[in-house]
Amino acid sequence: MRICGIDLKASNTIFSVLDINEDDDIVVYIDMKIKKIELVNDEKQSDVDLYYESISSFLLENKIEKVFIKKRAKKGNFAGGAVTFKMEAMIQLNEICDVCFTTSQSIGAYTKKNNVEFPNELNKYQEQAYLAALVAV
């Protein structure tokens, strides 16, 4: 099964793709050419359409079976920006795969219980997306 962890930051959708062999629980990070997609201007319909098409193409071309988005707070000091919620909705509307959420608390608990080693190919900015997918395994 191929899953994709997503971290939404500002106007960027950051990806981390994992291949899971369900027979022996082996998890392999897939170093994709596309590591993030930006929603350039959320008020311009053509940019929103392009973002949606880019997300859908990424999921389809890479045979993603399930997406795990790192959940963001809706209010308070650490609340996600309005644009990230718009991006989240477009990801949820994709017709290619299921979308689930991973909380910061579950990521924190996972990293405390497990010795997480990040793949060498993984960029620093992809770590939260990687953890969102890893927690779901």
N, C-alpha and C positions, 0 to 999 in steps of 0.2 A: 504494500500500500504506500502511496506517495502522499505525504501531507505537507502543508505549508504553514509556517508560523508567520504572523504579521504583527508588526509594531507600527502604529500610526503616530507620526511626529510632525507637527505643523502641517505642511501640505504634502508630506512624503509618506508613501506606503512602503515599508521596508520588509523584504522577504527573507525567509530562510526555509529551504526545502529539505525534507528528510525522506529517505526511503526506508521503509520498515519491512523486514522479512518476518512475517507473522509466525512462521514455523519455528524459528529459533530466537525470536526477539532481538535480532541484530538491527541496529539503527545506524544508518550511514548518511552523513551530510552530503548533499549534492551542491557543488559549487556552480551556480547558475551564472550565465552571462549577465542577465538582468537581475539586479539586486534591490532596486527600488524604482517606483514609479511616482512621478510628481503630478499633483493636480495644480496646474499653473495658476489659473484664475477661476475660483469657484463661482464667480458671478457671470461668467461668460459661457453660454450654452455650448458652444463648439468645444471649449476646453473640458467641460464636464462630460460631453459625449466621447471625446478622445480618451479621457481618463477611464471611463466605463469600458470602452472597447479595448484599451490596453490591458486592463485587469482581466477581462474575459479572455483575451488572447493568451495572456500569460498562463492562466489556469488551464486552458484547453491544450495549448501547445506542449505544456510540461506535464500533462496527464495528472493534475492534482486531483486527489479524491476527497480530501477534506481540508478545510482551512481553520486555523485556530488564531483568533485575534486576541492580542493582549488588551484586556478590558481597561478602560480609563474611567476615572471618577466623573460624574455628571455635574457635581457642584463642589464648592470648597476650594481651598488653596491649590490643590493638585488636579483640578478639573481639566478635562481635555477641551481643546478649542472647538468651536462650532464647525470648522471645516473638517476636522477629523471625524465628527459624527456624520457628516454628509458623505465622506469617503466610506465610512463603515457601512452606511445604508446601501451604497452602490455595490460594495463587495457582497453584502447579504442578498442582494437582488440577482446575483449571477445565477445562471441556469446550468452551470457545469458541475458544481459540487456543493456539499453541505458546509455550513459555516457555524462554528462554535466559539465560545469565549473562554479565555483563561484569565484568572484573576492574579493580581500582583501578589496577593497573599499565598496562593498556591505555588507560584514561582518561588517566592521566598522560602516556603516550607520545603520545597523540592531541593533547592540548592543547599539548605542546611542538612538535609538527610543524605544527600548524594554528593560525591566528589565530581563535580561537573568540570570536564576538560573541554575547552572550545577547540574545534578544528583549526589548524593553522591557516586554512584558506578563508576562514570566517573573518569579516571585518568587524572592528569594535562596535560600529553602529548597528550591526546585525545581531548582537548578542541577545537582546530582549526578544526579538522575533524567534531566534533559535530556541531560547528557553520556553517560549509560549508553545512551540511545537513539541519540544522534548517532554514537558510536563504532561502533555496529552497522551504520550505513548503508553 
